[in-house]
Amino acid sequence: MPGTELFGAEERKEIDDVLSTGILFRYNHDALRNNHWKAKDFEAEVKKITNAKYAHAVSSGSTAIATALAASGIGAGDEVIVPPFTFMATIEAVLFVGALPVFAEIDETLCLSAEGIKKALSPKTKAVCLVHMCGGMADMDSLMKVINDHHLILVEDAGQAFAASYKGTYTGLFGKAGSYSFDFFKIATAGEGGVLVTNDEHTYKKADVYSDHGHDHIGSVRGMEQHPYLGFNYRISELHAAIGVAQTRRVPAIKEKNRHHKKIIQNLLSKTEGISFAKVADPDGDSATFLNLMLPNTEIAQRVVDEMKAAEVVGFDYWYKNMYHFINQWDHIKEMRTVSKLPVEVLGAPQDYKNLHLPKTQEVIGRLISFGIKYKWTEEDMKTLAEKISTCVIKATKTASA
Ligand SMILES: *Cc1c(COP(=O)(O)O)cnc(C)c1O
């Protein structure tokens, strides 16, 4: 979470602007706000980085992906291909817009693969909700071929991949709409916040209306605006947007530093037998928020985790056991334990979620251990960490072969 390492005068200035007028609402109140429009500024900063034609800030990455799906026309009964490795929010968003998730295989990019999507296709498949995981990106050339060949709608959850790109195009901009998260754990934070991006004007307008009770935001009398569609409240506050502005301005510097640190630590670790790294489809576009280690197999990876716990190594995630990022622990989905009935329960799930066969995903996530890259790491910090990791891997490999 490099953004959180860097709060300072810039964030405070943006917040002070908002507090000086007291207008915490992103719309209207033109005469009172002293020309401070933080949500709009936040969107402008995101556009600057991603080259998106349109950006729309909302209350979270979760509401951004839900809005992206809805504005792309995905709703009740639509089959949507999703990955089994993602933050839960992706699946919740698909379910809550009324659509039916279909789980497909990922590969060493940690994202859905073209092969996986092909195998999960049915005559009812309407869309792919692709997730760019751990700061990297999917192998877009092969994915776009399948998506175009089968006339599917692509929506991208780039919650973890803001500022990452593939062959010059930023994540979130390959399909109809995409989303970024600015929660507390991402490359930059707004406290809570999300941004939807698209190059399509109609999709943008629908997102704008949908995320604010249908308001068309034309004119200056809020209660008299037209409401072309039904919507809901997914608005971001000016206070959150203000932090988002300052943090997003830091992202180019953060990314450069992340990439530098990732290179150093990968160089140090690559000398250790048994350590390899997750595939980055375009290394030049890596946002490098995570160092993603791949161990030879699940058993060794679990031993490495045990060794690291014993050696008090901190700052890593073993997603295979994570309750929120990996399907093996999503028993509430498998059992369909819902607070109130969802369309999937009425229409019937397209797959037996309890008995999915996803061997490639199991193998890849079983082998994966990720470290969050820190902006403020020193050369010494990285050397020490790499030595500790290497020692644990060497020990774990020995016990495994003994
Ligand atoms: C963080 C994250 C989200 C959710 O974002 P919030 O801002 O916490 O709602 C969605 N998808 C992915 C892949 C994420 O990592």
The ligand as a MOL file (V3000), in Angstrom:
LIG
                    3D

  0  0  0     0  0            999 V3000
M  V30 BEGIN CTAB
M  V30 COUNTS 15 15 0 0 0
M  V30 BEGIN ATOM
M  V30 1 C -9.8410 -3.9560 -3.7930 0
M  V30 2 C -10.5470 -4.6200 -4.8730 0
M  V30 3 C -11.8900 -4.3850 -5.1590 0
M  V30 4 C -12.7990 -3.6330 -4.2460 0
M  V30 5 O -12.4570 -2.3630 -3.9890 0
M  V30 6 P -13.0550 -1.5870 -2.7330 0
M  V30 7 O -12.6050 -0.1870 -3.0420 0
M  V30 8 O -12.4260 -2.1390 -1.4990 0
M  V30 9 O -14.5170 -1.7340 -2.7660 0
M  V30 10 C -12.4600 -4.9850 -6.2720 0
M  V30 11 N -11.7520 -5.8020 -7.0420 0
M  V30 12 C -10.4600 -6.0690 -6.8000 0
M  V30 13 C -9.7260 -6.9760 -7.7240 0
M  V30 14 C -9.8190 -5.5100 -5.6980 0
M  V30 15 O -8.5620 -5.8370 -5.4220 0
M  V30 END ATOM
M  V30 BEGIN BOND
M  V30 1 1 1 2
M  V30 2 1 2 3
M  V30 3 2 2 14
M  V30 4 1 3 4
M  V30 5 2 3 10
M  V30 6 1 4 5
M  V30 7 1 5 6
M  V30 8 2 6 7
M  V30 9 1 6 8
M  V30 10 1 6 9
M  V30 11 1 10 11
M  V30 12 2 11 12
M  V30 13 1 12 13
M  V30 14 1 12 14
M  V30 15 1 14 15
M  V30 END BOND
M  V30 END CTAB
M  END
